[in-house]
Amino acid sequence: MRATGILRRVSALTLAAAGFALSGGAMAQAWPAKPITLVVPFPSGGTTDVLARALGDQLSRSLGQPVIVENRPGAGATVGADYVAKNKPDGYTLLMGAVHHTIATSVYKKLPYSFEKDLAPVAPVAMVPNVLVVNAAKTPAENVSELVALAKRASPEFAYGSNGNGTAQHLIGTQFQAATGAPLLHVPYKGSGPLTTDLLGGQVTMSFDTLTPVLQHIKSGKLRALAVTTAKRSSVLPDVPTLEEAGLKGFDIGTWFGVMAPVATPEPVVTRLNAEIVRIVRSPDFQQRMQAIGAEPMTSTPKEFARRIQDETVKFAKLVKDGKVTIE
């Protein structure tokens, strides 16, 4: 039902635009007439924030209006999503959404907004692999097998950090525990920035974070990358195996990021935003910036983006159910 609902919503936007052609057309010509706010549902310093600021900088130039990045972290990215969902659908308040929102739909027993009904897909921006990393100075494990063996002998339990309850990192950790039998303690943070700080400080042993916030620390040797969680190796870390190659079956989770808008945003505005974002993401300058942070650029139409979201929602619903992950 969720999958069908997302596509139905995209079609409804098109029909609504046809029914209000005059008002929609007038708005499209006038838009944007003032600054645009791009809400990041995590603190500064994490992947979502880095991507939003890179995109916002380019959008400001192409649209001729400032794009202000506003951080609204909390509750596994749902605080920021709720804020945007309840804002005026005029194209001036947008969300830098992420895969976490497709998970939250199944993890949280009750959300103050409906991801399926209140937010409309505009355009994807990037896919970033998640990577299993440990503090190199405090954890001697050189591979996944050694880490699992250490975790099973450790007292107290190894703590792994995530950037919030109900996020991809949390779910990967749950799946990792089920696959290995390693006793791990989940420590949720409000985002990758504070998580990385504590990982470097030794307050947590490991994480399954996105590559962006930990890449520089992997290169410096402060963190050790043991595996990526995607089906393919990262082009930025070609020597780091996948979890599948490390002997764990069924792992293929990466983190996508993309722009969302309140559901009644006029279709002409959504269409223009999509076109601008696609052009920016395909530009050599932006792709070079993405390569530097370990991100893989992504582009599609709003409808194609909606289909990806519905597929992810179904996939994570099963993982949530199998892992018995619930949050009040």
FENKAMO-V479517 format. One record per residue. RES is the residue in one letter. SS is DSSP state (2 for helix, 1 for strand, 0 for the rest). Layout:
BEGIN
res=RES ss=SS
res=RES ss=SS
END
This chain:
BEGIN
res=M ss=0
res=R ss=2
res=A ss=2
res=T ss=2
res=G ss=2
res=I ss=2
res=L ss=2
res=R ss=2
res=R ss=2
res=V ss=2
res=S ss=2
res=A ss=2
res=L ss=2
res=T ss=2
res=L ss=2
res=A ss=2
res=A ss=2
res=A ss=2
res=G ss=2
res=F ss=0
res=A ss=2
res=L ss=2
res=S ss=2
res=G ss=2
res=G ss=2
res=A ss=2
res=M ss=2
res=A ss=2
res=Q ss=2
res=A ss=2
res=W ss=0
res=P ss=0
res=A ss=0
res=K ss=0
res=P ss=0
res=I ss=1
res=T ss=1
res=L ss=1
res=V ss=1
res=V ss=1
res=P ss=0
res=F ss=0
res=P ss=0
res=S ss=0
res=G ss=0
res=G ss=0
res=T ss=2
res=T ss=2
res=D ss=2
res=V ss=2
res=L ss=2
res=A ss=2
res=R ss=2
res=A ss=2
res=L ss=2
res=G ss=2
res=D ss=2
res=Q ss=2
res=L ss=2
res=S ss=2
res=R ss=2
res=S ss=2
res=L ss=2
res=G ss=0
res=Q ss=0
res=P ss=0
res=V ss=1
res=I ss=1
res=V ss=1
res=E ss=1
res=N ss=1
res=R ss=0
res=P ss=0
res=G ss=0
res=A ss=0
res=G ss=0
res=A ss=0
res=T ss=2
res=V ss=2
res=G ss=2
res=A ss=2
res=D ss=2
res=Y ss=2
res=V ss=2
res=A ss=2
res=K ss=0
res=N ss=0
res=K ss=0
res=P ss=0
res=D ss=0
res=G ss=0
res=Y ss=0
res=T ss=1
res=L ss=1
res=L ss=1
res=M ss=1
res=G ss=1
res=A ss=1
res=V ss=2
res=H ss=2
res=H ss=2
res=T ss=2
res=I ss=2
res=A ss=2
res=T ss=2
res=S ss=2
res=V ss=2
res=Y ss=1
res=K ss=0
res=K ss=0
res=L ss=0
res=P ss=0
res=Y ss=0
res=S ss=0
res=F ss=2
res=E ss=2
res=K ss=2
res=D ss=2
res=L ss=1
res=A ss=1
res=P ss=1
res=V ss=1
res=A ss=1
res=P ss=1
res=V ss=1
res=A ss=1
res=M ss=1
res=V ss=1
res=P ss=1
res=N ss=1
res=V ss=1
res=L ss=1
res=V ss=1
res=V ss=1
res=N ss=1
res=A ss=0
res=A ss=0
res=K ss=0
res=T ss=0
res=P ss=0
res=A ss=0
res=E ss=0
res=N ss=0
res=V ss=2
res=S ss=2
res=E ss=2
res=L ss=2
res=V ss=2
res=A ss=2
res=L ss=2
res=A ss=2
res=K ss=2
res=R ss=2
res=A ss=0
res=S ss=0
res=P ss=0
res=E ss=0
res=F ss=1
res=A ss=1
res=Y ss=1
res=G ss=1
res=S ss=1
res=N ss=0
res=G ss=0
res=N ss=0
res=G ss=0
res=T ss=0
res=A ss=2
res=Q ss=2
res=H ss=2
res=L ss=2
res=I ss=2
res=G ss=2
res=T ss=2
res=Q ss=2
res=F ss=2
res=Q ss=2
res=A ss=2
res=A ss=2
res=T ss=2
res=G ss=0
res=A ss=0
res=P ss=0
res=L ss=1
res=L ss=1
res=H ss=1
res=V ss=1
res=P ss=1
res=Y ss=0
res=K ss=0
res=G ss=0
res=S ss=2
res=G ss=2
res=P ss=2
res=L ss=2
res=T ss=2
res=T ss=2
res=D ss=2
res=L ss=2
res=L ss=2
res=G ss=2
res=G ss=0
res=Q ss=0
res=V ss=0
res=T ss=0
res=M ss=1
res=S ss=1
res=F ss=0
res=D ss=0
res=T ss=1
res=L ss=2
res=T ss=2
res=P ss=2
res=V ss=2
res=L ss=2
res=Q ss=2
res=H ss=2
res=I ss=2
res=K ss=2
res=S ss=2
res=G ss=0
res=K ss=0
res=L ss=1
res=R ss=1
res=A ss=1
res=L ss=1
res=A ss=1
res=V ss=1
res=T ss=0
res=T ss=0
res=A ss=0
res=K ss=0
res=R ss=0
res=S ss=0
res=S ss=0
res=V ss=0
res=L ss=0
res=P ss=0
res=D ss=0
res=V ss=0
res=P ss=0
res=T ss=1
res=L ss=0
res=E ss=0
res=E ss=0
res=A ss=0
res=G ss=0
res=L ss=0
res=K ss=0
res=G ss=0
res=F ss=0
res=D ss=0
res=I ss=0
res=G ss=1
res=T ss=1
res=W ss=1
res=F ss=1
res=G ss=1
res=V ss=1
res=M ss=1
res=A ss=1
res=P ss=1
res=V ss=0
res=A ss=0
res=T ss=0
res=P ss=0
res=E ss=2
res=P ss=2
res=V ss=2
res=V ss=2
res=T ss=2
res=R ss=2
res=L ss=2
res=N ss=2
res=A ss=2
res=E ss=2
res=I ss=2
res=V ss=2
res=R ss=2
res=I ss=2
res=V ss=2
res=R ss=2
res=S ss=0
res=P ss=2
res=D ss=2
res=F ss=2
res=Q ss=2
res=Q ss=2
res=R ss=2
res=M ss=2
res=Q ss=2
res=A ss=2
res=I ss=0
res=G ss=0
res=A ss=1
res=E ss=1
res=P ss=1
res=M ss=0
res=T ss=0
res=S ss=0
res=T ss=0
res=P ss=2
res=K ss=2
res=E ss=2
res=F ss=2
res=A ss=2
res=R ss=2
res=R ss=2
res=I ss=2
res=Q ss=2
res=D ss=2
res=E ss=2
res=T ss=2
res=V ss=2
res=K ss=2
res=F ss=2
res=A ss=2
res=K ss=2
res=L ss=2
res=V ss=2
res=K ss=2
res=D ss=2
res=G ss=2
res=K ss=0
res=V ss=0
res=T ss=0
res=I ss=1
res=E ss=0
END
